Amino acid sequence: MSNQQITPILFFDNVEDALAPLSAGTEYNVCVLDCSGNTISISPPHPTYTNEFGKAVVQLNAVALGGINGLNN
């Protein structure tokens, strides 16, 4: 078997597109009340995994438990 390397240029037109994460789902935002009683919308951390090509995929319709470092950080 030959060891073939995957070249991102075969899949993307430029370096920025090759490095940008993919997204899965519609983004989920959380509405919270601040100390003044105003309602604001925040974007919580989303779970991220890699696909078979090593590209990051962000699951926008879910919230990562425990924040950026995961559940048991």
C-alpha positions in Angstrom: 0.0 0.0 0.0 1.2 3.5 -0.8 1.0 6.2 1.9 -1.0 9.0 0.2 -1.1 12.4 1.8 -4.3 14.5 1.5 -3.6 17.9 0.1 -6.2 20.5 1.2 -5.8 22.4 -2.2 -7.6 19.4 -3.8 -10.7 20.2 -1.8 -10.6 24.0 -1.3 -9.7 27.0 -3.5 -7.5 28.8 -0.9 -5.8 28.4 2.5 -8.5 30.3 4.4 -11.2 28.0 3.2 -9.1 24.9 4.0 -8.5 26.0 7.6 -12.0 27.3 8.4 -14.1 24.9 10.4 -17.2 23.3 8.9 -20.5 23.8 10.7 -23.3 21.3 11.3 -26.8 22.4 12.2 -28.4 25.8 12.9 -26.7 27.9 15.5 -28.2 27.8 19.0 -28.1 31.0 21.1 -29.0 31.4 24.8 -31.0 34.3 26.1 -29.9 35.5 29.5 -30.7 38.4 31.9 -27.9 40.7 32.9 -27.7 42.4 36.3 -29.7 45.4 34.9 -32.6 43.2 33.9 -31.8 43.5 30.2 -32.2 40.3 28.0 -29.1 39.6 25.9 -28.4 36.7 23.5 -25.1 34.9 23.8 -23.4 32.2 21.7 -22.4 29.3 24.0 -19.4 27.1 23.3 -20.3 24.4 20.7 -19.0 20.8 20.5 -16.3 20.4 17.9 -15.1 17.1 16.4 -13.0 16.2 13.3 -14.2 14.5 10.2 -12.4 11.8 8.3 -10.2 14.4 6.6 -9.0 16.0 9.9 -11.2 19.1 9.4 -12.9 20.6 12.4 -16.7 20.4 12.4 -18.6 22.6 14.8 -22.0 21.3 15.9 -23.9 24.6 16.1 -27.2 23.2 17.4 -25.7 21.9 20.6 -24.0 23.3 23.7 -20.6 21.9 25.0 -21.2 20.8 28.6 -18.7 22.3 31.1 -17.6 25.1 28.8 -14.7 25.2 26.4 -12.7 22.4 28.1 -15.5 19.9 28.3 -17.5 18.3 31.1 -14.9 17.4 33.6 -12.3 20.2 33.4 
